[in-house]
Amino acid sequence: MIHEYFQQIQLYLASYTWAKSVQLLRYDLLDTDEEQILIYRIRVSMSDDGILEIRERVVSSKMDGETETTTYSFHWQDRRNNLIKRWDNAPHFPDLEGFPHHIHIGEDDTVVPGSPINALEMIAEIDREVSDADEKA
C-alpha cells in the first residue's frame, strides 16, 4: 500500500509540466509486523526555476491497510529563494487553530491555520495555483 502511494506521487510529478526535474534525496522504508513506515524527501526543480521540497513520514497499517501521513513539510519557494508557501505540522504554534497543522505564506512568513494534508493533496494545490497564475499571465 505504501509503495503504491509513493508511486502515485512520482506519477503526479511526472505528469505536470511545471515539475522540470525530480530528485529523490531520501527513501527509507521500515517494515514491522504491524506496519510499514516510509520516510522520504524529494526536491522538485520547477519550470520557473523555483524549488519544491517534499518531506513526509507515512505509516501504513498491515491490519486494516490505512495509510496516514504523520509528519510532513512541503516547502515551495521561488527562483530567488523567497518562500511562497510551506505546509507543515511541526508543533511550534500551539495556539493556532488546527494545531499542529499550519501554513507559512510569503516572504514575511505569515502563519495561518492548516489542516492535515499529504503530498498528493499538496501537489494538486500547487498545480491549481500554478495553472491560475499561468491563466492570468
C-alpha positions as CSV (number, residue, x, y, z in Angstrom):
1,M,0.0,0.0,0.0
2,I,2.7,2.5,0.9
3,H,4.7,1.6,-2.2
4,E,1.7,2.5,-4.3
5,Y,1.3,5.8,-2.5
6,F,4.9,6.7,-3.3
7,Q,4.5,5.6,-6.9
8,Q,1.4,7.8,-7.2
9,I,3.4,10.8,-6.0
10,Q,6.1,10.1,-8.7
11,L,3.4,9.7,-11.4
12,Y,1.7,13.0,-10.4
13,L,5.0,14.9,-10.5
14,A,5.9,13.4,-13.9
15,S,2.6,14.5,-15.3
16,Y,3.0,18.2,-14.6
17,T,4.9,20.5,-17.0
18,W,5.9,22.7,-14.0
19,A,7.9,19.9,-12.5
20,K,11.0,20.2,-14.6
21,S,13.1,17.6,-12.7
22,V,12.6,15.4,-9.7
23,Q,15.4,14.3,-7.4
24,L,14.9,11.6,-4.7
25,L,17.1,12.7,-1.8
26,R,15.9,10.1,0.7
27,Y,13.9,6.9,0.7
28,D,13.8,4.8,3.9
29,L,11.2,2.0,4.3
30,L,10.9,0.3,7.7
31,D,8.8,-2.9,7.7
32,T,7.5,-4.2,11.1
33,D,5.0,-6.9,11.9
34,E,2.2,-4.4,12.2
35,E,3.1,-1.5,9.8
36,Q,5.2,-0.1,7.1
37,I,6.9,3.3,7.7
38,L,8.1,5.4,4.8
39,I,10.3,8.4,5.2
40,Y,11.3,10.2,2.1
41,R,12.5,13.5,0.7
42,I,12.1,14.8,-2.8
43,R,13.4,18.0,-4.5
44,V,11.5,19.2,-7.5
45,S,13.0,21.8,-9.8
46,M,10.2,23.8,-11.2
47,S,9.9,25.2,-14.8
48,D,10.0,28.8,-13.4
49,D,13.3,27.9,-11.6
50,G,11.5,27.6,-8.2
51,I,12.0,24.7,-5.9
52,L,9.6,22.4,-4.1
53,E,10.9,20.3,-1.2
54,I,8.7,17.4,-0.2
55,R,9.4,15.6,3.1
56,E,6.9,13.2,4.5
57,R,6.7,10.3,7.0
58,V,3.9,7.9,6.1
59,V,2.6,4.9,8.1
60,S,0.6,2.1,6.7
61,S,-1.2,-0.4,8.9
62,K,-0.9,-4.0,7.9
63,M,-4.0,-4.8,9.8
64,D,-6.5,-2.5,8.0
65,G,-4.5,-1.0,5.1
66,E,-5.0,2.5,6.4
67,T,-2.2,4.9,5.3
68,E,-1.6,8.1,7.3
69,T,0.9,11.0,6.9
70,T,2.3,11.5,10.4
71,T,5.0,14.2,9.8
72,Y,5.3,16.5,6.8
73,S,6.9,19.6,5.4
74,F,6.2,20.8,1.9
75,H,8.3,23.9,1.1
76,W,7.7,25.9,-2.1
77,Q,10.0,28.8,-3.0
78,D,10.6,31.0,-6.0
79,R,13.8,31.2,-8.0
80,R,15.1,33.9,-5.7
81,N,14.7,31.5,-2.7
82,N,11.8,33.5,-1.4
83,L,9.1,31.5,0.4
84,I,5.9,31.1,-1.5
85,K,4.2,28.6,0.9
86,R,5.2,25.9,3.3
87,W,2.8,23.4,4.8
88,D,3.9,21.6,7.9
89,N,2.9,20.0,11.2
90,A,5.9,20.9,13.4
91,P,4.4,21.6,16.8
92,H,5.6,25.2,17.2
93,F,2.3,27.1,17.0
94,P,0.2,25.6,19.8
95,D,-2.3,28.4,20.0
96,L,-3.1,28.2,16.3
97,E,-6.4,26.6,15.3
98,G,-5.8,23.2,13.7
99,F,-2.6,22.7,15.7
100,P,-0.1,21.3,14.8
101,H,-1.1,21.8,11.1
102,H,-0.2,25.3,9.7
103,I,0.9,27.1,6.6
104,H,3.7,29.6,6.2
105,I,2.9,32.1,3.5
106,G,5.2,34.6,1.7
107,E,8.5,36.3,2.4
108,D,7.1,37.8,5.6
109,D,6.4,34.2,6.8
110,T,2.8,34.8,7.7
111,V,1.4,31.7,9.5
112,V,-2.2,30.6,9.1
113,P,-4.1,27.6,10.4
114,G,-3.8,24.5,8.3
115,S,-5.4,21.1,8.2
116,P,-3.9,17.6,7.7
117,I,-2.5,17.3,4.1
118,N,-0.5,14.7,2.3
119,A,1.9,15.1,-0.7
120,L,-0.7,14.2,-3.3
121,E,-3.1,16.9,-2.0
122,M,-0.3,19.5,-1.8
123,I,0.9,18.7,-5.3
124,A,-2.7,19.2,-6.6
125,E,-2.9,22.5,-4.8
126,I,0.3,23.7,-6.3
127,D,-0.9,22.7,-9.7
128,R,-4.1,24.7,-9.3
129,E,-2.1,27.8,-8.1
130,V,0.5,27.5,-11.0
131,S,-2.4,27.0,-13.5
132,D,-4.2,30.0,-12.2
133,A,-1.1,32.1,-12.4
134,D,-0.5,30.9,-16.0
135,E,-4.0,31.9,-17.0
136,K,-3.6,35.4,-15.5
137,A,-0.3,35.9,-17.3
